[in-house]
Amino acid sequence: MRLRRLSVSLFGALAFICVVLATAIVWLFLTSPVTVATAVNDGEISPLVRQLTEVLFETLRGLLRYL
């Protein structure tokens, strides 16, 4: 029974992380399409990752502002 609860909790946490990352990627596609197109064209992922972390950081900062 304990393993079942752990697996459900782990699945929930993983699903939440996936949803947050997917939302951030869609937001990045909508707000900075030039960066995404350049990163895909050049094959270099570091600008895309940098922009993604900035989006996640700004979102977290905005959420913490309400607390």
N, C-alpha and C positions, 0 to 999 in steps of 0.2 A: 504494500500500500504506500509506503514511503517513497519508493522508486517511482511510482505512478505520479505522485504529487510533484516530485522533482522534475520529471520529464515534462509535465504540463507547464510548470513554471519556466523551465528552460526554453521550451517552445514559445511560450508567450513573450519572453524577453527577446528571443531571436526574431520573432515576428515583428515586434515593436521596432527593433533596430533596423530591420529591412524596410519597414514602412517609412521611417524617418529618412533613411538614405535615399529611397526612391523619390520621396517628396522633394528632398533637397536637389536631387539631380534634375527633376522636372523643372523646379524653380530656376536652376542654373541654365537650363536650355531656353527658358522663356526670357530671362533677364540678361543673359550674356551669351548670345548665340555666336558672336564672333570668336570669343575665347574657345568655345566648344568646337567650332568648325576648324579653327587653327590647330587646336590640339589633335583633332582627328586627322587632319590633313598631314601634319608633320609627324604624327606617330609618337609624339611626346606627351606623356600623361601628366607631368608635373604641374603645368598651369591649370589643368582641369582639377587636379586634386587640391591645389592651393585655393582656387575659387570655391570648391565644394566645402572645404574647411571654414572658409570665411562665411559662407552662407549658414552653415551649422552653428558657428560661433555667434553670429548676429541673431539667429533665431533663439538660441539658448539665452543670450543676454536679454532679449526682448521678453522672454518668458519669465526670467528671474526678476525683471523690473516690476512685474505685477505682484510678486510675493512680498 
